[in-house]
Amino acid sequence: MKPSPAAAGSAASADAAATIEKLEVAAFRVPTEAPESDGTLEWDSTTMVVVHARGADSTGLGFTFADRAAGTLIQEKLAAAVTGRNLMDVAGCQQRMIRAVRNLGRPGLASMAIAAVDIALWDLKARHLGVSLLDLFGACRETVPAYGSGGFTSYSLRQLQEQLGGWASQGLSRVKMKVGRVPGEDAARVRAAREVTGEGCELFVDANGAYTRKQALQAAECFAACDVRWFEEPVSSDDLAGLRLLRDRVPPGMQVAAGEYGYDLPYFRRMLEAGAVDVLQADATRCAGFTGFLAVDALCAARCLGLSAHTAPSLHAHVACACAAACHVEYFHDHARIEQLLFDGALRPEAGQLRPDRTRPGTGLSLRHADARRFAI
C-alpha cells in the first residue's frame, strides 16, 4: 500500500530535518596471535580507528585500519565538515571532507580518515531508514565469494598448511598466501600449500611488491607448476609498466592483481589505463569509504574488469554485493579475527560465500564496548 501524499510529504520533511549531530572517535590496537610478516613488512598488532556517527536517534558505525592519527584528523578536521549536515546526503558530506583536507594531502591517512566517516554515514543513513546497507545500495547478488587470506611468511610450513588446508576444508574455494620475504624458499612453501588445498581450491599468492620484474617472471613460471591462479603485486604497485609486463607474460590462467593502495579515482584510472591488472583491488577503508568504492566499481564495469575487495570482510560484504564488477572479498585473517573479537554481527563465510544479513539495519555490526575497552589507545 502506497503512503498518502500527506504521509509521504511528512516523511520527506522528517528526512530533510535529520542531521548529523556528532561524531565519536576511538582507536584500538589489537595484538596479533604471533608476529606476522609478508614480503615487505613485519607487524605484531593492528590498529583500528572506529567512528560512531549520531543523528536523528540513530547511530552509524564505520572504521578503518589506520594509525591513531587518523582519529585525530577526524576530530580536528572532518567532524566540523559534516556535523549539522543532512544525514541523507552522504555523497555531499564526502565532498566536504575532501575539501577540508585539501592542504593536508588527499591520499594516505586523510583518505583513510574520510573512509571511516563515510562508512559510518552510510551506516547511519541505512539505520535511520531501517534497512540493511545492501538494500539501501540495491543488490546485484545475494552473496559474494570469499577467499581465505593469510599464509604469512613468518609461518612455518606446518602453520601454513594448517591455516590454508583448514580454510579449504571449510568450503573456501580460494586461499591466498604471502611470498617474497625469502624468494629462494617460495617454491617449497607454495608446493606445501598446494599439497593441502586440493584440486578444487584455487591457490593465490601475494608478494606485496617484494620482487623485481625478473624475479617475478621467474616466480610466475615456478608457481604455475602448482596451478597458482592469482599473482598479487608481483612488483610494486607503483611500477605500472612492470605490472603490465607481468600481466602480458605470466602463464595462461594466472591473473595479475593490484590496487589495494589506491586512495582516489585518479590512481585507479591510471592503473586501468596502463592495462596493469587483470583484476583491480580496492579497499573501502582506504579509498574514501563506500562512496569511493562504488565509484571504483563503475570504472571496472566500464572496462569489463573484475573488482576484488581488499580485507575488512564484514564491511565489504554489503557493498560488494551491490557492485556489478565485484568478484570476491578477501577474508583476511587479522581483520576477520578482530571483527569476531570486537563486533556483534561479524560475518563468517558459509559454503565459501559471505551473505550480508538483510534483517539487520545498516551493516549489521555493533561494537562490543566492554570487549574493545582493553585494546583502547
Secondary structure by P-SEA (a helix, b strand, c coil): ccccaaaaaaaaaaaaaccccbbbbbbbbbbcccccccccccccbbbbbbbbbbcccbbbbbbccccaaaaaaaacccccccccccccaaaaaaaaaaaaacccccccaaaaaaaaaaaaaaaaaaaaacccccccccccccbbbbbbbcccccccaaaaaaaaaaaaaacccbbbbbccccccaaaaaaaaaaacccccbbbbbbccccccaaaaaaaaaaaaaaccccccccccccaaaaaaaaaacccccbbbbbccccccaaaaaaaaaaccccbbbbbccccccaaaaaaaaaaaaaacbbbbbccccccaaaaaaaccccccccccaaaaaaaaacccbbbbbcccbbbcccccccccccccccccccccc
